[in-house]
Amino acid sequence: MRRLVFLTRMRVSGMSISDLRRYVELIESGADTVPERREMLLEHRDTPRGQIAQLQLSLAATEYKIATYQEGPLP
């Protein structure tokens, strides 16, 4: 169950199906593949970080617009 949850979260964060398959293959190959799995995750980490940054910008723009609408129309 934990593996399914993890893989689902990786997919949602943008990891490709082929990378997920490779990751599972590595898991099934045993502990000797830990360094390669770690490297895959280190490389993938930039994807959700970029998504978070974009979402923060989108949230800031949304908050700005909400604030301008609360203040009423500009003269």
N, C-alpha and C positions, 0 to 999 in steps of 0.2 A: 504494500500500500504506500509506504514512504517513497519508493522509487517512482510510482505512478504520479504522486503529488509533485515530486521534484521535476520529473520530465514535463509534466503539464505546465509548471511554472516556467521552465526553460523555454518551452514552445511559445507561451504567452509573451515572454520577454524577447522573442525574435530569433531564437535558435532554430536553424533549419532542420527539417526532417532528416536529411542525410547526416547532419552532425549528431542529432539525437540517436540515430541508429549506430553510428560509430561509437558514441559514448557508451551505449548499452553493450556493444561488442567488447569494448575495453573492460567494462565491469565484469562481464562473463569470462574474460581472459584471466582475471585474478589480480592479486595485489601488485604484481610487477608493473601493471599499467597505471598505477596511481600517478606517477609523474606526468604521463601524457594526458590523463584526465584533468589534472590540475592545470596544465597548460591550456587545454581547451577552454576551461572555465575562465582562466585569466584573460584569454583573447575575447571571450564572449562578454565579459564584464563591461566593456566599453559600450556595447549595444544598449543595455538597460540604463546605463548612466546617461547616454545621449537622449534616450526617451524621457528620462526624468527631467533633464535640462529643458527639453522642448515643452514638456508639460508645465514646468514652472513658468516659462515665458507665456504660455497660453493662459495660465491662471492669472498671472500679473496683468495681462491685457484684459481679461474678463473682469477682474477686480477694478481696474481703472475705469472701464466702461460703466460698471455698476455705480461707482462713485460719481461719475459725471451725470448719470441719470438721476441719482438721488439729489444732486444739487440743483436740478432743474435746468431748463434750457438756457443756453448762453445768450447774452444780448447780441 
